[in-house]
């Protein structure tokens, strides 16, 4: 049982680089476009899930983000 818990801790630690990249992108986006906080937070969350699921980030052209948001609406 403790092995399962330890394996989960190791797996979560492997997400650190993804979270760092997306956090940096969020902060840069908020500094440049401070009037669109909601979209920045949606991009942050969607890009993390997208990266973990598909192995690629949400692109800067917002095509993937718009597709995800359309599905959620």
N, C-alpha and C positions, 0 to 999 in steps of 0.2 A: 504494500500500500504506500509506503513512504517513497518507493521508487517512482510510482506514478506521479506523486506530488512533485518530486524533484524533477522529473522529466517535463512537467508543465512549467515549472519555474525556468528551466533552461529554454524552453520554447518561447516564453514571453520575453526573456532577455534578448532573444534573437530579433525581436521587433524594434529594438532601440534605434537602429540606423534608419528604419522607415519612419519612425516617429520624429526623429531629429530632422530629417529632410522635409517632412511635411510641416513640422512646426516652424521651421525656417521659412518655408514658402508662405505659410499663413502670415507670419509677422511681416515679411516683405510686402505681401499683398495688402495687408492692412495699412502699412505706411504709405503705400502708393495710392490706394483707393479706400480711404477711411470711411467713405460714405456707404460702402457696400459690405458691411460686416457679416450679414446673414449669408450672402453668397460665399464669402471667404470661409466661413465655418462649414458650410455645406460641402465646399470643395475639399477642405481638410479631411472631413469624415469620409467622404466618398473616395478620395484618393487613397486613404489608408486601406479601406475595404477592397478597393480595386487592386491595389498592389498585392495585398495578401491573397486575393482570390485568383487574379489573372497574371500577376507578375509584372504589371506595368502601371505607371502612374497615370492619373487623369491629365490629358494634354492641355497645353496652354490655349488651344483654340476653342475650348469649352464644348466640343462636339460630344465627347463621352459624358461629360458632366450633365449636359442638357438631356441626353438620353436617359441617364440614371434618374434625374429629377422628374422627367416625364413619367417614368415607370412608378415612382413613388407618389405622384399626385393623383 
